[in-house]
């Protein structure tokens, strides 16, 4: 039982994009995220009519809500970078991913906001807004772009809520995906119910909780305010299980698709992270019971 939560992982498309549905079902997902193509290169093999039909057929039979599926942009594009060939390729890639989401019937595309490369936050926001608006105008298919908050690395765009609000004011048909590791690394404390309430209150004032559509649920290897984008398994990092439990049980979060992007390593697998998640949402949370026992 997951208490009605829509929860899952980023899953592989190896062997064909429709395999992602099988992979998601195989680990008990009721939500999932994919790359629509190789995330480490610029070139993208076109989706064939057979690819699309098989994916849609498996989705229809899966019982997974279409609105709990997400595509993530590949790694190379930098949508906040200065003008030039790389920026133009980034815009083209974004437009292509919007098109692929539309073909697959996936409603959300998560994008990293990128780096202004030392040109300043205003330049980065201008470039990002131009990229999103240009790509969206090319592909008018109703796919919603989700801006993912950054961890606050040097020259990064979008680690603070006020900046995200400014960006959203500049672009159309875009909403937000909040990553808990990135929040914590950028200085937003999530370790207690009180701090979670404070952070989400700040987000509501600057952006609006109604604009939050997807959550990336990750613990953090780095300490608060470290600006390190290093994900940890659920409950094993610097945020900890009590804080993550308070976050996912918050009324603004509980109904959203929740995607875990936990490390791929021997320390813990997806089944264990799903069990850890279910402990967070048990009643009372297993995390709190564990705290009382220590």
Backbone as CSV, one residue per row, in Angstrom:
resi,resn,N_x,N_y,N_z,CA_x,CA_y,CA_z,C_x,C_y,C_z
1,UNK,0.844,-1.207,0.000,0.000,0.000,0.000,0.876,1.254,0.000
2,UNK,0.534,2.254,-0.846,1.258,3.527,-0.820,0.324,4.687,-0.510
3,UNK,-0.800,4.381,0.124,-1.742,5.399,0.604,-2.214,6.333,-0.504
4,UNK,-2.310,5.804,-1.750,-2.792,6.610,-2.857,-1.742,7.494,-3.492
5,UNK,-0.509,7.421,-3.046,0.560,8.226,-3.635,0.868,7.744,-5.050
6,UNK,1.229,8.690,-5.918,1.755,8.368,-7.245,3.270,8.492,-7.140
7,UNK,3.959,7.358,-7.095,5.380,7.373,-6.766,6.136,6.367,-7.625
8,UNK,7.374,6.708,-7.946,8.188,5.799,-8.734,9.591,6.327,-8.906
9,UNK,10.223,5.902,-9.993,11.634,6.180,-10.225,11.849,6.658,-11.661
10,UNK,13.036,7.169,-11.898,13.515,7.330,-13.267,13.898,5.939,-13.755
11,UNK,13.294,5.482,-14.868,13.512,4.118,-15.351,14.151,4.127,-16.734
12,UNK,14.774,3.008,-17.069,15.514,2.859,-18.321,14.582,2.645,-19.507
13,UNK,15.042,3.128,-20.683,14.353,2.846,-21.950,15.174,1.882,-22.799
14,UNK,16.183,1.262,-22.220,17.071,0.369,-22.971,16.270,-0.707,-23.702
15,UNK,16.604,-0.890,-24.983,15.924,-1.891,-25.790,14.647,-1.418,-26.438
16,UNK,14.253,-0.186,-26.191,13.028,0.368,-26.768,12.276,1.174,-25.741
17,UNK,11.725,2.310,-26.159,11.136,3.231,-25.195,9.930,2.616,-24.479
18,UNK,9.239,1.675,-25.116,8.097,1.040,-24.454,8.533,0.158,-23.286
19,UNK,9.810,-0.248,-23.282,10.296,-1.066,-22.164,10.258,-0.301,-20.846
20,UNK,10.224,1.018,-20.937,10.158,1.817,-19.713,8.893,1.503,-18.914
21,UNK,7.804,1.222,-19.596,6.558,0.899,-18.901,6.711,-0.428,-18.164
22,UNK,7.305,-1.409,-18.820,7.559,-2.703,-18.172,8.476,-2.527,-16.968
23,UNK,9.535,-1.715,-17.150,10.485,-1.492,-16.058,9.814,-0.812,-14.871
24,UNK,8.948,0.137,-15.167,8.241,0.843,-14.094,7.297,-0.102,-13.351
25,UNK,6.528,-0.866,-14.090,5.598,-1.808,-13.460,6.348,-2.858,-12.636
26,UNK,7.513,-3.262,-13.133,8.277,-4.306,-12.470,8.784,-3.930,-11.097
27,UNK,8.912,-2.635,-10.828,9.386,-2.199,-9.506,8.297,-1.461,-8.724
28,UNK,7.055,-1.656,-9.148,5.927,-1.149,-8.368,5.645,0.324,-8.500
29,UNK,6.024,0.928,-9.627,5.811,2.370,-9.808,4.359,2.677,-10.148
30,UNK,3.875,3.760,-9.602,2.611,4.354,-10.034,2.856,5.722,-10.675
31,UNK,4.136,6.053,-10.838,4.609,7.229,-11.577,6.011,6.887,-12.049
32,UNK,6.440,7.489,-13.157,7.829,7.257,-13.568,8.307,8.359,-14.495
33,UNK,9.631,8.418,-14.624,10.308,9.409,-15.458,11.280,8.676,-16.379
34,UNK,11.458,9.220,-17.589,12.399,8.642,-18.543,13.190,9.742,-19.245
35,UNK,14.299,9.365,-19.858,14.860,10.109,-20.976,14.196,9.541,-22.225
36,UNK,13.873,10.381,-23.191,13.214,9.882,-24.400,14.213,9.375,-25.425
37,UNK,15.516,9.565,-25.138,16.593,9.206,-26.069,17.889,9.161,-25.283
38,UNK,19.015,8.902,-25.937,20.317,8.917,-25.272,20.538,10.295,-24.642
39,UNK,20.708,10.358,-23.293,20.825,11.669,-22.648,22.219,12.291,-22.747
40,UNK,23.188,11.555,-23.253,24.575,12.036,-23.238,25.091,12.486,-24.604
41,UNK,24.214,12.622,-25.582,24.621,13.086,-26.902,23.628,14.094,-27.453
42,UNK,24.018,14.766,-28.517,23.125,15.720,-29.166,22.143,15.023,-30.107
43,UNK,22.625,13.984,-30.798,21.791,13.324,-31.803,20.702,12.496,-31.133
44,UNK,19.512,12.492,-31.742,18.388,11.710,-31.220,17.780,10.905,-32.360
45,UNK,17.716,9.603,-32.174,17.049,8.749,-33.155,15.551,9.045,-33.138
46,UNK,14.959,9.308,-34.295,13.523,9.609,-34.318,12.703,8.456,-33.749
47,UNK,11.601,8.801,-33.097,10.656,7.791,-32.634,9.834,7.307,-33.825
48,UNK,9.796,6.001,-34.034,8.999,5.448,-35.125,7.537,5.343,-34.719
49,UNK,6.683,5.179,-35.712,5.263,4.984,-35.421,5.051,3.747,-34.556
50,UNK,5.860,2.717,-34.784,5.753,1.502,-33.970,6.174,1.759,-32.526
51,UNK,7.286,2.537,-32.338,7.728,2.897,-30.982,6.594,3.574,-30.215
52,UNK,5.983,4.542,-30.866,4.937,5.343,-30.221,3.711,4.485,-29.913
53,UNK,3.305,3.675,-30.885,2.117,2.838,-30.692,2.318,1.823,-29.569
54,UNK,3.509,1.209,-29.524,3.776,0.210,-28.494,3.824,0.848,-27.115
55,UNK,4.454,2.032,-27.012,4.501,2.735,-25.730,3.092,3.076,-25.261
56,UNK,2.297,3.639,-26.131,0.939,4.048,-25.740,0.081,2.836,-25.370
57,UNK,0.266,1.736,-26.099,-0.492,0.539,-25.776,-0.146,-0.010,-24.408
58,UNK,1.144,-0.048,-24.088,1.569,-0.537,-22.778,1.112,0.403,-21.672
59,UNK,1.154,1.709,-21.932,0.674,2.663,-20.926,-0.807,2.448,-20.652
60,UNK,-1.588,2.267,-21.700,-3.030,2.097,-21.521,-3.351,0.854,-20.704
61,UNK,-2.508,-0.179,-20.838,-2.747,-1.429,-20.112,-2.108,-1.448,-18.725
62,UNK,-1.299,-0.447,-18.420,-0.470,-0.487,-17.207,-1.209,-0.112,-15.929
63,UNK,-2.250,0.691,-16.058,-2.896,1.244,-14.869,-2.204,2.467,-14.311
64,UNK,-1.096,2.888,-14.925,-0.383,4.088,-14.491,-1.028,5.314,-15.138
65,UNK,-1.331,6.297,-14.336,-1.940,7.533,-14.820,-0.983,8.240,-15.784
66,UNK,-1.467,8.553,-16.976,-0.635,9.260,-17.952,-0.071,10.550,-17.371
67,UNK,-0.832,11.203,-16.489,-0.394,12.466,-15.902,0.639,12.288,-14.794
68,UNK,1.067,11.043,-14.571,2.153,10.763,-13.626,3.394,10.282,-14.367
69,UNK,3.481,10.617,-15.661,4.664,10.284,-16.455,5.392,11.556,-16.855
70,UNK,6.711,11.465,-16.883,7.560,12.647,-17.072,8.742,12.275,-17.969
71,UNK,9.099,13.159,-18.871,10.361,13.056,-19.616,11.323,14.083,-19.043
72,UNK,12.594,13.702,-18.934,13.633,14.624,-18.485,14.522,14.983,-19.669
73,UNK,14.868,16.243,-19.780,15.783,16.700,-20.824,17.133,15.997,-20.712
74,UNK,17.834,15.789,-21.842,19.190,15.239,-21.783,20.179,16.206,-21.132
75,UNK,21.401,15.728,-20.916,22.364,16.463,-20.105,23.053,17.636,-20.808
76,UNK,23.300,17.549,-22.104,24.179,18.514,-22.767,23.597,19.917,-22.931
77,UNK,22.325,20.080,-23.204,21.804,21.433,-23.427,22.012,22.363,-22.232
78,UNK,22.326,23.623,-22.555,22.426,24.675,-21.548,21.554,25.833,-22.015
79,UNK,20.337,25.878,-21.493,19.337,26.833,-21.973,19.547,28.243,-21.447
80,UNK,20.457,28.411,-20.478,20.752,29.744,-19.943,22.092,30.275,-20.435
81,UNK,22.740,29.555,-21.332,24.058,29.946,-21.805,24.021,31.113,-22.767
82,UNK,25.173,31.708,-23.047,25.242,32.857,-23.966,24.939,32.442,-25.400
83,UNK,24.629,33.419,-26.246,24.334,33.096,-27.649,25.501,32.373,-28.308
84,UNK,25.178,31.533,-29.275,26.207,30.794,-29.988,25.679,29.445,-30.448
85,UNK,26.558,28.654,-31.052,26.149,27.371,-31.619,25.576,26.427,-30.560
86,UNK,26.229,26.363,-29.380,25.765,25.458,-28.340,24.367,25.857,-27.856
87,UNK,24.135,27.146,-27.733,22.821,27.620,-27.297,21.751,27.260,-28.322
88,UNK,22.062,27.454,-29.605,21.087,27.131,-30.646,20.781,25.637,-30.667
89,UNK,21.801,24.821,-30.462,21.582,23.372,-30.379,20.730,23.021,-29.159
90,UNK,20.925,23.771,-28.091,20.126,23.537,-26.881,18.657,23.843,-27.131
91,UNK,18.387,24.945,-27.814,16.998,25.300,-28.137,16.378,24.251,-29.059
92,UNK,17.147,23.803,-30.055,16.654,22.773,-30.971,16.334,21.480,-30.215
93,UNK,17.214,21.130,-29.272,16.981,19.909,-28.486,15.715,20.043,-27.653
94,UNK,15.520,21.204,-27.035,14.315,21.430,-26.245,13.071,21.284,-27.108
95,UNK,13.073,21.887,-28.290,11.926,21.771,-29.186,11.689,20.311,-29.565
96,UNK,12.772,19.597,-29.826,12.640,18.188,-30.168,12.045,17.363,-29.049
97,UNK,12.451,17.649,-27.814,11.919,16.902,-26.668,10.452,17.223,-26.418
98,UNK,10.064,18.476,-26.635,8.645,18.823,-26.523,7.846,18.009,-27.538
99,UNK,8.368,17.916,-28.759,7.692,17.138,-29.792,7.591,15.669,-29.443
100,UNK,8.663,15.097,-28.876,8.663,13.681,-28.531,7.678,13.398,-27.389
101,UNK,7.622,14.315,-26.421,6.617,14.166,-25.354,5.213,14.148,-25.931
102,UNK,4.936,15.066,-26.855,3.620,15.108,-27.471,3.301,13.826,-28.218
103,UNK,4.267,13.291,-28.960,4.061,12.051,-29.707,3.740,10.889,-28.769
104,UNK,4.397,10.855,-27.599,4.221,9.750,-26.652,3.010,9.928,-25.738
105,UNK,2.437,11.118,-25.736,1.319,11.388,-24.832,1.766,11.633,-23.406
106,UNK,3.016,12.080,-23.233,3.544,12.387,-21.898,3.385,13.889,-21.662
107,UNK,2.720,14.300,-20.577,2.348,15.708,-20.434,3.445,16.634,-19.945
108,UNK,4.505,16.087,-19.304,5.491,16.932,-18.635,6.900,16.685,-19.153
109,UNK,7.637,17.781,-19.352,9.057,17.743,-19.699,9.825,18.556,-18.668
110,UNK,10.680,17.892,-17.885,11.489,18.558,-16.869,12.784,19.059,-17.505
111,UNK,13.113,20.313,-17.244,14.357,20.878,-17.764,15.217,21.409,-16.622
112,UNK,16.539,21.161,-16.730,17.490,21.871,-15.884,17.629,23.285,-16.434
113,UNK,17.766,24.247,-15.555,17.755,25.643,-15.993,19.098,26.111,-16.514
114,UNK,20.171,25.421,-16.164,21.452,25.681,-16.785,22.294,26.722,-16.086
115,UNK,23.346,27.164,-16.785,24.351,28.085,-16.259,24.463,29.310,-17.155
116,UNK,24.590,30.467,-16.520,24.790,31.693,-17.316,26.246,31.870,-17.737
117,UNK,27.107,30.944,-17.332,28.518,30.902,-17.775,29.277,32.183,-17.433
118,UNK,28.940,32.772,-16.306,29.640,33.970,-15.879,29.094,35.267,-16.452
119,UNK,28.019,35.193,-17.219,27.439,36.385,-17.850,26.443,37.099,-16.945
120,UNK,26.149,36.525,-15.789,25.246,37.158,-14.842,23.847,36.580,-14.902
121,UNK,23.130,36.690,-13.768,21.799,36.087,-13.654,20.818,36.661,-14.676
122,UNK,20.879,37.980,-14.916,19.941,38.575,-15.877,20.132,37.982,-17.260
123,UNK,21.378,37.842,-17.681,21.656,37.238,-18.985,21.120,35.818,-19.033
124,UNK,21.359,35.054,-17.965,20.893,33.679,-17.938,19.382,33.580,-18.034
125,UNK,18.685,34.424,-17.273,17.222,34.401,-17.303,16.707,34.817,-18.679
126,UNK,17.331,35.838,-19.274,16.929,36.273,-20.617,17.083,35.138,-21.622
127,UNK,18.224,34.453,-21.566,18.483,33.363,-22.511,17.524,32.200,-22.288
128,UNK,17.279,31.878,-21.021,16.371,30.783,-20.695,14.964,31.086,-21.178
129,UNK,14.486,32.290,-20.894,13.144,32.664,-21.336,13.043,32.616,-22.855
130,UNK,14.075,33.106,-23.532,14.069,33.063,-24.990,14.052,31.642,-25.516
131,UNK,14.835,30.761,-24.883,14.895,29.363,-25.319,13.547,28.678,-25.168
132,UNK,12.938,28.825,-23.987,11.675,28.139,-23.729,10.570,28.685,-24.635
133,UNK,10.505,29.997,-24.761,9.446,30.577,-25.586,9.608,30.198,-27.055
134,UNK,10.853,30.188,-27.542,11.107,29.823,-28.936,10.734,28.369,-29.198
135,UNK,11.187,27.486,-28.313,10.914,26.065,-28.500,9.425,25.763,-28.383
136,UNK,8.767,26.390,-27.421,7.334,26.166,-27.227,6.540,26.647,-28.435
137,UNK,6.952,27.796,-29.023,6.227,28.325,-30.173,6.396,27.447,-31.403
138,UNK,7.522,26.706,-31.468,7.721,25.780,-32.585,6.837,24.547,-32.459
139,UNK,6.571,24.123,-31.241,5.897,22.851,-30.998,4.648,23.094,-30.159
140,UNK,3.613,23.539,-30.767,2.390,23.906,-30.046,1.549,22.648,-29.811
141,UNK,1.945,21.858,-28.809,1.259,20.586,-28.594,0.731,20.409,-27.174
142,UNK,0.787,21.441,-26.351,0.212,21.377,-25.019,1.079,20.741,-23.960
143,UNK,2.285,20.290,-24.314,3.200,19.731,-23.315,3.632,20.840,-22.352
144,UNK,3.633,20.533,-21.071,4.017,21.510,-20.052,5.481,21.332,-19.686
145,UNK,6.234,22.406,-19.781,7.636,22.411,-19.368,7.700,22.661,-17.870
146,UNK,8.465,21.832,-17.176,8.651,21.988,-15.738,10.058,22.475,-15.454
147,UNK,10.167,23.615,-14.808,11.457,24.168,-14.412,11.919,23.473,-13.136
148,UNK,13.086,22.853,-13.175,13.622,22.168,-11.997,14.586,23.097,-11.258
149,UNK,14.339,23.285,-9.971,15.213,24.142,-9.165,16.631,23.596,-9.137
150,UNK,17.608,24.480,-9.107,19.009,24.055,-9.098,19.549,24.006,-7.670
151,UNK,20.719,23.396,-7.529,21.352,23.238,-6.215,22.198,24.450,-5.829
152,UNK,22.247,25.457,-6.710,22.991,26.674,-6.373,24.460,26.631,-6.725
153,UNK,24.846,25.768,-7.676,26.233,25.726,-8.107,26.632,27.072,-8.724
154,UNK,27.913,27.324,-8.823,28.412,28.573,-9.380,27.813,28.822,-10.765
155,UNK,27.302,30.022,-10.962,26.722,30.473,-12.231,25.377,29.824,-12.578
156,UNK,24.833,29.002,-11.672,23.571,28.329,-11.983,22.400,29.302,-11.861
157,UNK,21.336,28.953,-12.540,20.112,29.747,-12.553,19.012,28.958,-11.834
158,UNK,18.248,29.626,-10.974,17.037,29.020,-10.435,17.178,28.228,-9.153
159,UNK,18.069,28.631,-8.264,18.169,27.932,-6.982,17.302,28.575,-5.903
160,UNK,16.904,29.829,-6.121,16.089,30.549,-5.145,14.691,30.802,-5.716
161,UNK,13.710,30.782,-4.840,12.323,30.837,-5.283,11.993,32.135,-6.010
162,UNK,12.535,33.241,-5.534,12.242,34.530,-6.183,12.717,34.517,-7.632
163,UNK,13.865,33.902,-7.870,14.384,33.819,-9.239,13.492,32.928,-10.101
164,UNK,13.012,31.828,-9.533,12.101,30.975,-10.289,10.815,31.719,-10.627
165,UNK,10.322,32.516,-9.682,9.135,33.309,-9.953,9.349,34.291,-11.087
166,UNK,10.527,34.914,-11.105,10.863,35.853,-12.183,10.891,35.144,-13.528
167,UNK,11.480,33.952,-13.566,11.554,33.186,-14.812,10.151,32.820,-15.292
168,UNK,9.306,32.342,-14.393,7.957,31.948,-14.776,7.150,33.117,-15.322
169,UNK,7.431,34.311,-14.828,6.733,35.490,-15.335,7.092,35.789,-16.790
170,UNK,8.228,35.232,-17.240,8.740,35.534,-18.578,8.364,34.500,-19.636
171,UNK,7.839,33.364,-19.224,7.590,32.293,-20.179,6.164,31.772,-20.056
172,UNK,5.713,31.073,-21.083,4.355,30.550,-21.086,4.320,29.040,-20.971
173,UNK,3.195,28.526,-20.493,2.950,27.083,-20.356,4.117,26.378,-19.659
174,UNK,4.537,26.920,-18.539,5.599,26.299,-17.739,5.182,26.288,-16.274
175,UNK,5.598,25.251,-15.587,5.321,25.108,-14.167,6.615,24.652,-13.488
176,UNK,6.536,23.971,-12.330,7.727,23.700,-11.525,7.808,22.238,-11.118
177,UNK,9.040,21.728,-11.113,9.400,20.464,-10.474,10.407,20.796,-9.383
178,UNK,10.084,20.448,-8.134,11.008,20.693,-7.027,11.771,19.420,-6.699
179,UNK,13.103,19.564,-6.615,13.986,18.468,-6.223,14.440,18.721,-4.786
180,UNK,14.189,17.749,-3.896,14.493,17.962,-2.480,15.987,18.061,-2.206
181,UNK,16.805,17.259,-2.907,18.257,17.385,-2.739,18.715,18.775,-3.148
182,UNK,18.230,19.259,-4.300,18.618,20.587,-4.772,18.151,21.675,-3.805
183,UNK,16.937,21.528,-3.286,16.448,22.497,-2.302,17.409,22.597,-1.123
184,UNK,17.742,21.455,-0.563,18.589,21.400,0.630,19.983,21.938,0.331
185,UNK,20.537,21.541,-0.803,21.878,21.999,-1.178,21.920,23.511,-1.397
186,UNK,20.789,24.080,-1.820,20.714,25.524,-2.056,20.412,26.310,-0.789
187,UNK,20.258,25.617,0.342,20.081,26.310,1.613,18.683,26.288,2.188
188,UNK,17.776,25.514,1.594,16.400,25.411,2.094,16.309,24.198,3.019
189,UNK,16.204,24.421,4.293,16.255,23.335,5.281,14.966,22.506,5.256
190,UNK,15.121,21.184,5.132,13.969,20.271,5.082,14.039,19.210,6.174
191,UNK,14.789,19.437,7.247,15.063,18.361,8.201,13.977,18.158,9.247
192,UNK,13.066,19.099,9.406,12.021,18.979,10.419,10.676,19.397,9.824
193,UNK,9.568,18.971,10.436,8.260,19.432,9.956,8.146,20.952,9.937
194,UNK,8.727,21.601,10.929,8.657,23.067,11.000,9.421,23.713,9.839
195,UNK,10.607,23.183,9.532,11.398,23.773,8.444,10.762,23.475,7.092
196,UNK,10.161,22.302,6.940,9.453,21.984,5.700,8.301,22.965,5.488
197,UNK,7.536,23.234,6.532,6.420,24.176,6.432,6.923,25.563,6.045
198,UNK,8.051,25.964,6.613,8.620,27.276,6.305,9.065,27.358,4.850
199,UNK,9.749,26.311,4.361,10.236,26.303,2.979,9.069,26.334,1.997
200,UNK,8.066,25.499,2.214,6.936,25.465,1.290,6.111,26.748,1.369
201,UNK,6.079,27.374,2.540,5.430,28.678,2.655,6.159,29.734,1.834
202,UNK,7.484,29.710,1.886,8.291,30.649,1.095,8.078,30.414,-0.399
203,UNK,8.033,29.143,-0.788,7.783,28.820,-2.198,6.404,29.329,-2.626
204,UNK,5.418,29.150,-1.769,4.061,29.585,-2.097,3.998,31.091,-2.313
205,UNK,4.699,31.836,-1.470,4.678,33.300,-1.606,5.408,33.769,-2.862
206,UNK,6.504,33.123,-3.218,7.316,33.583,-4.344,6.855,33.024,-5.687
207,UNK,6.305,31.816,-5.682,5.965,31.125,-6.930,4.491,30.726,-6.953
208,UNK,4.045,30.089,-5.870,2.684,29.572,-5.785,2.673,28.057,-5.786
209,UNK,2.141,27.449,-4.735,2.115,25.998,-4.649,1.297,25.368,-5.768
210,UNK,0.372,26.101,-6.314,-0.412,25.591,-7.436,0.407,25.372,-8.691
211,UNK,1.597,25.954,-8.753,2.462,25.792,-9.920,3.399,24.592,-9.791
212,UNK,3.378,23.954,-8.639,4.198,22.765,-8.415,3.448,21.545,-8.939
213,UNK,4.058,20.833,-9.913,3.358,19.722,-10.577,4.024,18.366,-10.360
214,UNK,5.337,18.335,-10.101,6.076,17.081,-9.924,7.147,17.302,-8.874
215,UNK,7.464,16.252,-8.112,8.528,16.295,-7.108,9.588,15.261,-7.457
216,UNK,10.850,15.662,-7.369,11.973,14.724,-7.368,12.367,14.526,-5.911
217,UNK,12.131,13.329,-5.402,12.388,13.037,-3.989,13.746,12.363,-3.855
218,UNK,14.700,13.096,-3.312,16.058,12.590,-3.126,16.613,13.111,-1.813
219,UNK,17.325,12.258,-1.087,18.100,12.743,0.045,19.385,13.359,-0.503
220,UNK,20.177,13.973,0.370,21.352,14.733,-0.055,22.625,14.202,0.583
221,UNK,23.641,13.954,-0.233,24.947,13.569,0.301,25.645,14.768,0.952
222,UNK,25.394,15.965,0.430,26.036,17.161,0.950,25.245,17.786,2.082
223,UNK,25.898,18.625,2.901,25.195,19.307,3.992,24.345,20.475,3.489
224,UNK,23.543,21.027,4.387,22.694,22.171,4.074,23.523,23.312,3.506
225,UNK,23.081,23.847,2.361,23.747,24.991,1.744,25.063,24.675,1.070
226,UNK,25.338,23.407,0.813,26.635,23.005,0.235,26.728,23.271,-1.256
227,UNK,25.578,23.479,-1.921,25.505,23.639,-3.383,25.969,22.401,-4.147
228,UNK,25.967,21.243,-3.462,26.382,19.992,-4.095,25.161,19.229,-4.602
229,UNK,25.123,18.978,-5.903,24.039,18.201,-6.504,24.440,16.725,-6.465
230,UNK,24.354,16.145,-5.264,24.728,14.746,-5.078,23.610,14.039,-4.319
231,UNK,22.851,13.240,-5.050,21.684,12.576,-4.485,22.094,11.412,-3.592
232,UNK,21.281,11.170,-2.550,21.490,10.044,-1.651,20.192,9.246,-1.550
233,UNK,20.306,7.998,-1.112,19.141,7.144,-0.923,18.205,7.737,0.137
234,UNK,16.936,7.395,0.035,15.899,7.969,0.885,16.182,7.671,2.360
235,UNK,16.354,8.757,3.142,16.565,8.631,4.577,18.001,8.397,5.003
236,UNK,18.933,8.258,4.049,20.325,7.960,4.401,21.246,9.169,4.278
237,UNK,20.692,10.330,3.943,21.515,11.501,3.725,21.344,12.572,4.781
238,UNK,21.730,13.790,4.434,21.742,14.904,5.377,20.349,15.446,5.677
239,UNK,19.376,15.196,4.803,17.993,15.603,5.108,17.407,14.641,6.134
240,UNK,17.453,13.361,5.854,16.987,12.355,6.792,15.520,12.005,6.627
241,UNK,15.156,10.852,7.158,13.789,10.344,7.008,12.721,11.233,7.647
242,UNK,12.918,11.772,8.857,11.856,12.602,9.434,11.492,13.815,8.573
243,UNK,12.504,14.476,8.018,12.229,15.627,7.169,11.560,15.242,5.866
244,UNK,12.037,14.167,5.237,11.421,13.711,3.991,9.994,13.244,4.228
245,UNK,9.736,12.621,5.399,8.371,12.207,5.730,7.457,13.430,5.840
246,UNK,7.921,14.469,6.508,7.117,15.683,6.638,6.852,16.304,5.267
247,UNK,7.836,16.245,4.390,7.689,16.832,3.059,6.633,16.087,2.248
248,UNK,6.758,14.757,2.125,5.834,14.027,1.252,4.431,13.943,1.825
249,UNK,4.300,14.090,3.141,2.974,14.047,3.761,2.289,15.419,3.777
250,UNK,2.999,16.462,3.358,2.408,17.794,3.309,1.261,17.801,2.295
251,UNK,0.192,18.497,2.614,-1.002,18.477,1.767,-0.733,18.993,0.356
252,UNK,0.291,19.838,0.194,0.612,20.366,-1.130,1.414,19.381,-1.967
253,UNK,1.964,18.355,-1.336,2.858,17.412,-2.016,2.194,16.066,-2.248
254,UNK,1.365,15.636,-1.320,0.896,14.248,-1.286,0.178,13.806,-2.559
255,UNK,-0.472,14.714,-3.278,-1.206,14.325,-4.477,-0.420,14.405,-5.768
256,UNK,0.845,14.823,-5.689,1.658,15.027,-6.890,2.427,13.768,-7.277
257,UNK,2.783,13.619,-8.566,3.724,12.563,-8.937,5.062,12.781,-8.230
258,UNK,5.572,11.727,-7.596,6.827,11.786,-6.855,7.806,10.814,-7.497
259,UNK,8.917,11.349,-7.983,9.923,10.558,-8.694,11.199,10.514,-7.869
260,UNK,11.660,9.303,-7.563,12.946,9.148,-6.886,14.059,8.984,-7.928
261,UNK,15.136,9.749,-7.754,16.318,9.678,-8.625,17.516,9.248,-7.772
262,UNK,17.350,8.154,-7.079,18.364,7.683,-6.135,19.535,7.051,-6.879
263,UNK,20.718,6.997,-6.236,21.906,6.477,-6.922,21.746,5.032,-7.381
264,UNK,22.412,4.702,-8.473,22.478,3.324,-8.963,23.775,2.725,-8.422
265,UNK,23.670,1.949,-7.378,24.854,1.398,-6.715,24.432,0.230,-5.832
266,UNK,25.429,-0.477,-5.314,25.158,-1.682,-4.526,24.609,-1.377,-3.132
267,UNK,24.847,-0.163,-2.630,24.446,0.148,-1.258,22.958,-0.088,-1.014
268,UNK,22.136,0.282,-1.998,20.692,0.088,-1.864,20.073,0.134,-3.250
269,UNK,19.088,-0.715,-3.478,18.405,-0.744,-4.764,17.057,-0.068,-4.714
270,UNK,16.334,-0.135,-5.844,15.039,0.541,-5.948,13.996,-0.063,-5.009
271,UNK,14.046,-1.382,-4.835,13.064,-2.015,-3.940,13.214,-1.493,-2.517
272,UNK,14.460,-1.305,-2.089,14.709,-0.797,-0.739,14.307,0.671,-0.623
273,UNK,14.539,1.445,-1.677,14.121,2.848,-1.637,12.599,2.977,-1.674
274,UNK,11.917,2.084,-2.391,10.459,2.099,-2.358,9.968,1.745,-0.954
275,UNK,10.607,0.765,-0.331,10.236,0.411,1.040,10.467,1.594,1.976
276,UNK,11.580,2.308,1.772,11.858,3.484,2.601,10.790,4.554,2.395
277,UNK,10.367,4.748,1.134,9.294,5.714,0.869,8.014,5.311,1.581
278,UNK,7.657,4.040,1.489,6.424,3.578,2.135,6.494,3.765,3.643
279,UNK,7.708,3.672,4.199,7.885,3.973,5.615,7.613,5.434,5.927
280,UNK,7.946,6.325,4.994,7.695,7.753,5.206,6.204,8.060,5.269
281,UNK,5.418,7.348,4.474,3.989,7.679,4.370,3.106,6.735,5.177
282,UNK,3.719,5.807,5.928,2.922,4.947,6.802,2.329,5.788,7.926
283,UNK,1.353,5.267,8.597,0.639,6.055,9.609,0.665,5.336,10.955
284,UNK,1.472,5.800,11.931,2.375,6.946,11.853,3.618,6.601,11.047
285,UNK,4.362,7.628,10.547,5.536,7.343,9.744,6.531,6.453,10.484
286,UNK,7.035,5.454,9.772,8.032,4.565,10.369,9.254,5.344,10.821
287,UNK,9.568,6.431,10.093,10.724,7.248,10.471,10.567,7.820,11.871
288,UNK,9.344,8.240,12.212,9.136,8.834,13.540,9.203,7.769,14.624
289,UNK,8.669,6.578,14.322,8.764,5.491,15.271,10.220,5.141,15.542
290,UNK,11.028,5.118,14.481,12.442,4.804,14.635,13.125,5.854,15.498
291,UNK,12.769,7.122,15.282,13.362,8.193,16.101,13.032,8.015,17.582
292,UNK,11.767,7.634,17.862,11.372,7.480,19.259,12.085,6.320,19.936
293,UNK,12.494,5.337,19.118,13.127,4.153,19.689,14.596,4.367,19.995
294,UNK,15.179,5.468,19.492,16.605,5.695,19.686,16.858,6.658,20.822
